[in-house]
């Protein structure tokens, strides 16, 4: 390895004709306005400083490998790192050249640094970007003064930015384009690092302090592949596999707030390793797995990339079911996507591969998708925490793959033993579960529409459904009167429970709004959705806490029919009519003498452990159940050690549910707290 400080003029001339070729695995040009602006600011600041005294400004580094390992009058380099800044500098020079009124002499000077003037074809261009996202076509069109219409590369946007900004700067300050040109070529420096084939380029790449657009984990994986494969085999593997992966999955999109291709690599590794890597460790885990299991130069490494391609195809269909050819599978995947199943993707990729390789037929695959849906729906309805899914689905995928278990029955058995809500548990928790929140609305609509379809599959909403609260979210005085003297308790405890929710199309949602219950009931009957017509037929029906609970029980029974249990353990007697004995949190036992006392103890312990300290966040989540005003000091509230007033006038079942919600809110795992009762 050699490292030297080079003026930008030397970078572009190199002692003669020179070309920097972006390797096929390099990412596309990714700089945006923030990075373009920083480069321009550097140039302007360097120009002003150089007017006072000789001034040098270092932009960063270029890492290259010289092709063919020999010096010639025409030097060709593979550009390992630095493509973003080098391409941007050349675009800035091109924008200077193309400013209105630029002198012909400047035009000729700029072209000397952009073109190899004595050769033809692609060799004519000193920088040759990749073909991704039209980068090469856009770059060549800009240099040659041709149209860039219809091209999607960010290079087009960079050129437009520099041309506009430079034009405004020169007009407002009187700076000369020639002066800025001289500054770029003579005062900007880079560290020019030249490797030979005996070096490990990816090791150098890992150690560099990158400036500008941060590399994603997928970028690092791509570069690792590029820098470890023999050059003679890169083109074949890129064309047949990696480029196909990038066509299917792009880090320009996100899934679950993670760049899409990075998310795929993370889930692929999770399936292979049995644990889910941190997002920022995806590259390290990929590299370590390859170097532990195979030599990157071996054929086995190529087979691994082919395998990545195969699973990327599965992953794309999980994300975008419209790409699945089977209408039955597509329908099942569309249902699953509403349930936000990304945590289950390591498992689903394993089964997708079983289906595509014909280890299982389409009917068995459909059963498997139905089993996963059942598991996700029942845990959603029971209000169970979703953070459990990450480790559970990952370890299960690895376990089933290791055991070569492909069938739906083995999956049912496995999931049935992994915190699967029994019918009895679902009944106890769903009746009080605060099911509704904005980020859950799609799942709630899906569940309620499925329950309606379960009653009568022939009747559907004509337009997309939305969640409607029967008791409105802002009850007026008429509603308060209808709900009864305890309307505040009903509102606080039951507003967002399943018994108070239904589904209507958007125009009806606006229409129903704050109508009285009698008028709302009439409208719901008129709309004709079975989930409403089957229940609201009684003209004398009233809407209060008792009615909400009764409807919840009706819907729960339908849910148990629509998503029946895999296995149903013997029913326990539940907590009603029993007395609590102890509450255990993170290994510490607390004696309790009533359910109300257990709830207060739960709040006190969580507060003392600094898990429940943000009053605003707690009130946002639990509403009127947590208050600070003295009016709350009535018998329905008890004062906690934090000075908060906690509403404790719940049934035994409701106390258990509220404690479970408190644990979830404080990120307390199921294995970190428990209680006993007589």
C-alpha positions in Angstrom: 0.0 0.0 0.0 1.2 3.5 -0.9 -0.3 6.8 0.4 0.5 10.3 -0.9 -0.9 13.8 -0.7 -2.1 14.7 -4.2 -3.4 18.0 -5.6 -6.7 17.6 -7.3 -5.0 18.5 -10.6 -2.8 15.5 -10.3 -5.7 13.3 -9.5 -7.3 14.2 -12.8 -4.2 14.2 -14.9 -2.0 11.5 -13.2 0.9 12.2 -15.4 -1.1 11.6 -18.6 -4.4 10.0 -19.5 -6.1 8.4 -16.5 -9.4 6.7 -15.8 -11.1 5.8 -12.5 -13.6 3.0 -13.0 -16.3 2.3 -10.4 -16.3 -1.4 -9.7 -19.5 -3.2 -10.5 -20.4 -3.8 -6.8 -20.0 -0.1 -5.8 -23.1 1.6 -4.7 -24.7 4.3 -6.9 -24.0 8.0 -6.6 -25.7 8.8 -3.3 -24.7 12.4 -2.3 -27.6 14.8 -1.8 -27.9 18.5 -1.2 -26.3 18.5 2.2 -23.1 16.9 0.9 -23.1 19.0 -2.3 -23.4 22.2 -0.2 -20.6 21.1 2.1 -18.3 20.6 -0.8 -19.2 24.0 -2.3 -18.7 25.7 1.1 -15.2 24.0 1.3 -14.3 25.4 -2.1 -15.5 28.9 -1.3 -13.8 29.0 2.1 -10.6 27.6 0.6 -10.7 30.3 -2.1 -10.9 33.1 0.4 -8.2 31.6 2.6 -5.9 31.2 -0.3 -6.2 34.9 -1.1 -4.5 35.7 2.2 -1.8 33.0 2.1 -1.0 29.7 0.5 -3.8 27.3 1.7 -4.4 23.6 1.3 -7.7 21.9 2.1 -8.0 18.1 2.3 -11.2 16.6 1.1 -10.5 13.1 2.3 -9.1 10.0 0.7 -9.2 8.1 -2.6 -8.4 4.4 -2.4 -7.6 2.8 -5.7 -6.1 -0.4 -7.2 -4.2 0.0 -10.4 -5.4 -2.3 -13.2 -2.9 -4.9 -14.6 -0.4 -4.0 -12.0 1.9 -2.0 -14.4 2.5 1.6 -15.2 1.6 2.8 -18.7 0.9 6.2 -20.3 -2.7 5.4 -19.8 -3.4 4.6 -16.2 -6.6 2.8 -15.2 -7.6 2.5 -11.6 -10.4 0.7 -9.9 -11.9 3.2 -7.4 -12.3 1.4 -4.1 -13.3 4.4 -2.0 -13.9 8.1 -2.7 -16.3 7.9 -5.7 -18.8 10.3 -4.1 -16.3 13.2 -3.6 -14.4 12.6 -6.9 -17.6 12.4 -9.0 -18.9 15.5 -7.2 -15.8 17.5 -7.9 -15.9 16.6 -11.6 -19.6 17.6 -11.7 -18.8 21.0 -10.0 -16.1 21.6 -12.7 -18.5 20.7 -15.4 -21.1 23.2 -13.9 -18.4 25.9 -13.9 -17.7 25.1 -17.6 -21.3 25.4 -18.5 -22.2 28.7 -16.7 -23.7 31.3 -19.1 -20.9 33.5 -20.4 -18.0 31.2 -19.4 -15.0 31.9 -21.6 -13.9 29.4 -24.2 -10.5 29.1 -22.6 -12.1 27.9 -19.4 -14.1 25.4 -21.3 -11.0 23.9 -22.8 -9.2 23.8 -19.5 -12.1 22.0 -17.7 -12.4 19.5 -20.5 -8.7 18.7 -20.1 -9.5 17.5 -16.6 -12.7 15.7 -17.5 -11.7 13.9 -20.7 -8.9 11.8 -22.0 -8.7 13.7 -25.3 -6.7 11.3 -27.4 -8.8 8.1 -27.0 -12.4 7.1 -28.0 -15.3 5.3 -26.4 -15.6 4.8 -22.7 -11.9 5.4 -22.3 -12.5 9.0 -23.1 -13.9 9.8 -19.7 -11.6 10.1 -16.7 -14.3 8.9 -14.4 -16.6 6.0 -15.3 -19.5 5.6 -12.8 -21.5 2.4 -12.4 -24.6 1.8 -14.5 -26.9 1.7 -11.5 -29.8 4.2 -11.5 -28.6 5.6 -14.8 -25.4 7.0 -13.1 -23.1 6.3 -16.1 -25.5 7.5 -18.7 -26.3 10.6 -16.8 -22.7 11.5 -16.2 -21.7 11.1 -19.8 -24.7 13.1 -21.0 -23.8 16.0 -18.7 -20.2 16.0 -19.8 -21.2 15.8 -23.4 -23.9 18.4 -23.1 -26.7 16.1 -24.0 -30.3 15.8 -22.6 -30.8 14.0 -19.2 -34.6 13.8 -19.5 -36.0 10.6 -18.0 -32.8 9.7 -16.2 -33.1 9.1 -12.4 -29.5 9.4 -11.2 -28.8 11.9 -8.5 -25.8 13.0 -10.7 -28.4 15.0 -12.7 -29.6 16.8 -9.5 -26.0 17.5 -8.4 -25.2 19.2 -11.7 -28.4 21.3 -11.5 -27.5 22.3 -7.9 -24.0 23.3 -8.7 -25.0 25.2 -11.8 -27.6 27.2 -9.9 -25.5 27.8 -6.8 -22.4 28.8 -8.7 -24.4 31.1 -11.0 -25.9 32.9 -8.0 -22.6 33.2 -6.2 -20.7 34.6 -9.2 -23.5 37.1 -9.9 -23.7 38.3 -6.3 -20.0 38.4 -5.4 -18.3 39.1 -8.7 -16.1 36.0 -8.3 -14.6 34.7 -11.6 -15.3 31.1 -12.7 -11.6 30.9 -13.6 -10.6 31.7 -10.0 -12.8 29.0 -8.6 -11.5 26.6 -11.2 -7.9 27.3 -10.1 -8.8 26.9 -6.5 -10.4 23.5 -7.0 -7.4 22.2 -9.0 -4.5 23.7 -7.0 -5.8 24.1 -3.4 -7.9 21.0 -2.9 -6.0 17.9 -1.9 -6.8 14.3 -1.2 -4.9 11.4 0.3 -4.3 9.1 -2.6 -4.0 5.5 -1.4 -2.9 2.9 -3.9 -3.3 -0.8 -3.1 -1.9 -3.8 -4.8 -3.7 -7.2 -5.1 -1.8 -8.6 -2.1 -3.6 -6.1 0.2 -7.0 -6.8 1.6 -8.9 -3.9 0.3 -11.9 -4.4 2.5 -9.7 -4.1 5.6 -8.5 -0.7 4.4 -12.0 0.3 3.5 -13.3 -0.6 7.0 -10.7 1.6 8.7 -11.3 4.7 6.6 -13.0 7.7 8.2 -15.7 8.3 5.6 -16.9 11.8 5.0 -20.2 12.6 3.5 -23.1 10.2 2.8 -22.9 7.4 5.4 -22.6 3.9 4.1 -25.4 1.5 4.9 -24.7 -2.0 6.2 -25.7 -3.3 2.7 -23.1 -0.9 1.1 -20.4 -2.4 3.3 -21.5 -6.0 2.4 -21.5 -5.1 -1.3 -18.0 -3.7 -1.0 -16.8 -6.7 0.9 -18.0 -8.9 -1.9 -16.4 -6.7 -4.5 -13.0 -6.6 -2.7 -12.7 -10.2 -2.0 -13.9 -11.9 -5.2 -11.3 -12.4 -7.9 -11.8 -9.7 -10.5 -12.2 -12.2 -13.3 -15.4 -13.6 -11.6 -17.0 -10.3 -10.5 -18.9 -9.5 -13.6 -20.5 -12.9 -13.8 -21.6 -12.9 -10.2 -22.8 -9.3 -10.4 -24.9 -9.9 -13.5 -26.4 -13.2 -12.4 -26.9 -12.5 -8.7 -26.0 -9.3 -6.9 -27.5 -6.9 -9.4 -30.7 -9.0 -9.3 -30.8 -8.7 -5.5 -30.5 -4.9 -5.8 -33.3 -4.8 -8.4 -35.6 -6.5 -5.9 -34.5 -4.8 -2.7 -33.2 -1.2 -2.3 -31.9 0.7 0.6 -33.7 3.7 -0.9 -36.8 2.2 0.6 -37.4 1.2 4.2 -39.1 -1.6 6.0 -39.8 -1.2 9.8 -37.7 1.9 9.6 -34.6 0.0 8.4 -33.2 0.3 4.9 -34.7 -2.5 2.9 -31.7 -4.4 1.6 -30.0 -4.0 5.1 -33.2 -5.4 6.7 -33.1 -8.4 4.3 -29.4 -9.2 5.1 -30.2 -8.9 8.8 -33.1 -11.3 8.6 -31.1 -13.7 6.4 -28.3 -13.8 9.0 -30.8 -14.3 11.8 -32.2 -17.3 10.0 -28.7 -18.8 9.5 -27.2 -17.9 12.9 -30.2 -18.3 15.2 -30.0 -14.8 16.7 -30.9 -11.4 15.3 -27.9 -9.1 14.7 -28.1 -5.4 15.7 -28.7 -3.3 12.6 -25.2 -1.7 12.9 -23.6 -5.1 13.2 -25.0 -6.7 10.0 -21.8 -6.2 8.0 -19.6 -7.5 10.7 -21.7 -10.6 11.2 -21.9 -11.2 7.5 -18.1 -10.9 7.1 -17.3 -13.0 10.2 -19.7 -15.8 9.0 -18.1 -15.9 5.6 -14.5 -15.9 6.9 -15.3 -18.5 9.5 -17.1 -20.9 7.1 -15.5 -20.5 3.7 -12.7 -18.8 1.8 -14.1 -15.9 -0.1 -12.1 -17.0 -3.2 -13.7 -20.4 -3.2 -16.6 -21.6 -5.2 -18.6 -21.9 -1.9 -18.6 -18.1 -1.6 -20.2 -17.8 -5.0 -22.8 -20.4 -4.0 -23.5 -18.3 -0.9 -24.2 -15.2 -3.0 -26.5 -17.3 -5.2 -28.3 -18.4 -2.0 -28.6 -14.7 -1.0 -30.2 -14.0 -4.4 -32.7 -16.9 -3.9 -33.8 -15.7 -0.5 -33.9 -12.0 -1.6 -36.6 -13.2 -4.1 -38.6 -14.7 -1.2 -38.1 -11.5 0.9 -39.4 -9.3 -2.0 -42.6 -11.3 -2.2 -43.1 -11.1 1.5 -42.8 -7.3 1.3 -44.7 -7.0 -2.0 -47.1 -9.9 -2.5 -48.2 -8.6 -5.9 -45.0 -10.2 -7.2 -46.3 -13.7 -6.2 -47.7 -15.7 -9.1 -50.1 -17.8 -7.0 -53.2 -15.8 -6.2 -53.9 -17.9 -3.1 -50.5 -17.3 -1.7 -50.7 -13.7 -2.7 -54.0 -13.3 -0.8 -52.5 -14.9 2.4 -49.4 -12.7 2.2 -51.5 -9.5 1.8 -53.4 -10.4 4.9 -50.2 -11.0 6.8 -48.7 -7.7 5.7 -51.5 -5.9 7.5 -50.4 -7.5 10.7 -46.9 -6.0 10.3 -45.1 -9.4 10.4 -41.5 -8.3 9.7 -40.3 -9.9 12.9 -41.5 -13.2 11.5 -39.6 -12.8 8.2 -36.7 -15.1 9.1 -39.2 -17.9 9.7 -41.3 -17.0 6.6 -38.2 -17.0 4.4 -37.4 -20.5 5.5 -40.9 -21.7 4.6 -40.9 -19.7 1.3 -37.8 -21.5 0.3 -39.3 -24.9 1.3 -42.3 -24.0 -1.0 -40.2 -22.8 -3.9 -38.0 -25.8 -3.7 -41.1 -28.1 -3.6 -40.2 -29.5 -0.2 -43.8 -28.6 0.6 -46.7 -28.0 -1.8 -48.9 -24.9 -2.0 -51.6 -26.2 0.3 -49.0 -26.9 3.1 -47.5 -23.4 2.5 -51.0 -21.8 2.8 -51.5 -23.7 6.1 -48.2 -22.3 7.4 -49.2 -18.7 6.5 -52.5 -19.3 8.2 -50.8 -20.6 11.4 -48.5 -17.5 11.5 -51.5 -15.2 11.0 -53.4 -17.0 13.8 -50.4 -16.6 16.2 -50.0 -12.9 15.4 -53.7 -12.1 15.6 -54.3 -13.8 18.9 -51.2 -12.1 20.5 -52.4 -8.8 19.1 -55.9 -9.2 20.6 -54.4 -10.3 23.9 -52.3 -7.2 24.0 -49.0 -9.2 24.2 -45.7 -7.3 23.6 -44.3 -7.6 20.1 -40.7 -7.2 21.2 -40.8 -10.9 22.1 -41.3 -11.8 18.4 -37.8 -10.8 17.3 -35.9 -13.4 19.2 -38.7 -16.0 19.2 -39.2 -16.1 15.4 -35.5 -16.0 14.8 -34.6 -18.9 17.1 -37.6 -20.9 15.8 -36.5 -20.4 12.2 -33.0 -21.6 13.0 -34.4 -24.6 15.0 -36.8 -25.8 12.3 -34.2 -25.3 9.6 -31.7 -27.3 11.6 -34.2 -30.1 12.2 -35.4 -30.0 8.5 -39.0 -29.5 9.7 -41.1 -28.1 7.0 -44.7 -28.9 7.9 -47.5 -26.8 9.3 -48.2 -29.3 12.2 -44.7 -28.9 13.6 -45.0 -25.1 13.4 -48.3 -25.2 15.3 -46.8 -27.3 18.0 -43.8 -25.0 18.3 -45.8 -21.8 18.4 -48.3 -23.3 20.8 -45.5 -23.5 23.3 -44.2 -20.0 22.8 -46.5 -17.6 24.8 -49.5 -18.6 22.7 -52.7 -17.0 24.2 -55.2 -19.7 25.2 -58.9 -19.1 24.7 -59.3 -18.5 28.4 -56.4 -16.0 28.5 -57.7 -14.2 25.4 -61.1 -13.8 27.0 -59.7 -12.4 30.2 -57.4 -9.9 28.5 -59.3 -8.8 25.4 -62.3 -7.7 27.3 -60.2 -5.0 29.0 -57.4 -4.6 26.5 -57.0 -1.0 25.3 -56.9 -2.2 21.7 -57.1 1.0 19.8 -54.3 3.4 19.0 -53.6 5.2 15.7 -50.7 2.9 14.8 -52.8 -0.1 15.3 -55.8 1.0 13.2 -55.1 -1.1 10.1 -54.8 -4.2 12.3 -58.1 -3.4 14.1 -59.9 -2.8 10.8 -58.5 -6.2 9.5 -59.7 -8.0 12.6 -63.2 -6.5 12.7 -63.7 -7.0 9.0 -62.6 -10.6 9.3 -65.1 -11.1 12.2 -67.8 -9.6 10.0 -66.8 -11.9 7.1 -66.9 -14.8 9.6 -70.6 -14.0 10.3 -71.5 -13.5 6.6 -68.9 -13.7 3.9 -71.3 -12.3 1.3 -71.5 -8.7 2.7 -68.5 -6.4 2.6 -67.8 -2.7 2.8 -67.8 -1.0 -0.6 -64.9 1.2 0.4 -61.9 0.9 2.7 -62.8 0.5 6.3 -61.9 2.8 9.2 -62.3 2.3 13.0 -65.4 3.9 14.5 -65.8 4.4 18.3 -69.4 3.8 19.3 -69.0 5.8 22.5 -67.2 8.7 20.8 -63.7 9.8 21.7 -65.0 13.2 22.8 -68.4 12.5 24.4 -70.7 15.5 24.6 -73.1 16.2 27.5 -75.9 14.1 25.8 -73.5 11.1 25.6 -72.4 11.6 29.2 -76.0 11.6 30.3 -76.7 8.4 28.3 -73.7 6.6 29.7 -74.8 7.2 33.3 -73.4 8.6 36.5 -70.2 6.6 36.2 -69.6 7.8 32.6 -66.0 8.9 33.4 -65.0 5.4 34.6 -66.6 3.9 31.5 -64.9 6.4 29.3 -61.5 5.8 30.9 -61.6 2.0 31.0 -63.6 1.0 27.9 -63.3 3.7 25.2 -60.6 1.8 23.3 -61.7 -1.8 24.1 -63.0 -4.1 21.4 -66.6 -3.8 22.7 -66.7 -0.1 21.8 -65.1 -0.5 18.4 -66.7 -1.2 15.0 -65.7 -0.6 11.4 -67.3 1.6 8.8 -66.2 3.2 5.5 -64.6 6.7 5.7 -67.6 8.7 4.6 -69.7 7.0 7.3 -67.1 7.6 9.9 -67.4 11.4 9.4 -71.2 11.1 9.2 -71.5 9.2 12.5 -69.2 11.4 14.6 -70.9 12.5 17.8 -74.5 11.2 16.9 -76.5 9.9 19.8 -76.3 6.2 20.3 -79.9 5.7 19.0 -79.1 7.5 15.7 -75.7 5.9 15.4 -77.3 2.4 15.9 -79.8 3.2 13.1 -76.9 4.2 10.7 -74.9 1.1 11.6 -77.9 -1.1 10.8 -78.5 0.8 7.6 -74.9 0.3 6.4 -75.6 -3.5 6.7 -72.2 -4.9 7.8 -72.9 -8.2 9.6 -70.7 -7.2 12.5 -73.2 -4.5 13.2 -76.5 -5.9 12.0 -76.0 -9.1 14.0 -75.7 -7.1 17.2 -77.5 -3.8 17.1 -80.9 -5.1 16.1 -82.6 -4.3 19.4 -84.3 -0.9 19.1 -84.4 -0.5 22.9 -80.6 -1.1 23.3 -78.7 1.4 25.5 -75.0 2.0 25.5 -73.1 1.9 28.7 -70.3 0.0 30.4 -72.4 -3.1 30.8 -73.4 -3.0 27.1 -69.8 -2.5 26.0 -68.6 -5.5 28.0 -71.5 -7.7 26.6 -70.6 -6.8 23.0 -66.9 -7.5 23.8 -67.8 -11.0 24.9 -69.9 -11.4 21.6 -66.9 -10.4 19.5 -64.4 -12.5 21.5 -66.5 -15.6 20.8 -66.4 -14.8 17.1 -62.7 -14.2 17.2 -62.1 -17.6 18.9 -64.1 -19.1 16.0 -62.3 -17.2 13.3 -58.8 -17.9 14.7 -59.3 -21.1 16.7 -56.6 -22.2 19.2 -53.9 -24.7 18.0 -53.9 -26.3 21.4 -56.0 -25.5 24.3 -54.6 -26.3 27.8 -57.0 -27.1 30.7 -59.0 -24.0 31.6 -57.9 -22.3 34.9 -60.4 -20.8 37.2 -59.0 -17.4 36.5 -58.4 -14.7 39.1 -62.0 -13.7 39.8 -63.0 -14.7 43.3 -59.3 -15.3 44.3 -57.0 -13.2 46.4 -53.4 -12.2 45.4 -50.5 -13.2 47.6 -47.2 -11.9 46.1 -46.0 -9.7 43.3 -42.5 -10.4 41.9 -40.5 -7.9 39.8 -37.0 -8.7 38.7 -36.5 -11.3 41.4 -37.8 -9.2 44.3 -41.0 -10.4 46.1 -43.6 -8.1 47.5 -46.5 -9.2 49.7 -50.0 -7.9 48.6 -53.3 -8.2 50.3 -55.8 -7.2 47.6 -55.9 -6.7 43.8 -56.0 -2.9 44.3 -53.0 -3.1 46.5 -51.2 -5.2 43.8 -51.8 -2.5 41.2 -50.5 0.2 43.5 -47.4 -1.9 44.4 -46.8 -2.4 40.7 -46.8 1.3 40.1 -44.6 2.0 43.1 -42.0 -0.6 42.2 -41.8 0.5 38.5 -41.3 4.1 39.7 -38.6 3.2 42.2 -36.8 1.2 39.5 -36.9 4.4 37.3 -38.9 2.5 34.7 -42.1 4.7 35.2 -40.9 8.2 35.7 -42.3 10.3 32.9 -45.7 11.6 34.0 -46.7 13.0 30.7 -45.9 9.8 28.8 -47.7 7.8 31.5 -50.8 10.0 31.3 -50.7 9.9 27.5 -50.8 6.1 27.6 -53.1 5.5 30.6 -55.3 8.6 30.5 -57.4 9.3 33.6 -56.1 6.2 35.4 -53.1 8.4 36.5 -53.8 11.9 38.0 -52.1 14.5 40.1 -54.9 16.7 41.2 -56.3 16.5 44.8 -59.8 15.8 43.5 -58.5 12.3 42.6 -58.1 11.6 46.3 -61.6 10.0 46.4 -61.9 6.3 47.3 -61.5 5.2 43.7 -57.9 6.5 43.7 -54.8 5.6 45.8 -51.7 7.8 46.1 -48.4 6.2 44.8 -44.9 6.8 46.2 -44.4 9.2 43.3 -47.2 11.4 44.5 -49.5 10.3 41.6 -53.1 9.3 42.2 -53.8 5.9 40.7 -57.3 4.7 39.8 -57.6 1.3 41.5 -61.4 0.6 41.4 -60.9 -2.3 38.9 -62.1 -5.9 38.9 -59.5 -8.6 39.6 -59.2 -9.4 35.8 -58.9 -5.7 35.0 -56.1 -5.3 37.6 -54.1 -8.1 35.9 -54.6 -6.5 32.5 -53.5 -3.1 33.7 -50.4 -4.6 35.4 -49.6 -6.3 32.1 -50.0 -3.0 30.2 -47.8 -1.3 32.8 -45.1 -3.9 32.3 -45.2 -3.6 28.5 -45.1 0.2 28.8 -41.9 0.0 30.9 -40.4 -2.7 28.6 -40.6 -5.3 31.3 -40.4 -8.8 29.8 -42.9 -11.5 30.6 -40.2 -13.3 32.4 -39.3 -10.3 34.6 -42.5 -10.1 36.6 -45.2 -12.4 37.9 -47.8 -12.8 40.7 -49.3 -15.5 42.7 -52.8 -15.9 44.1 -54.6 -18.4 46.4 
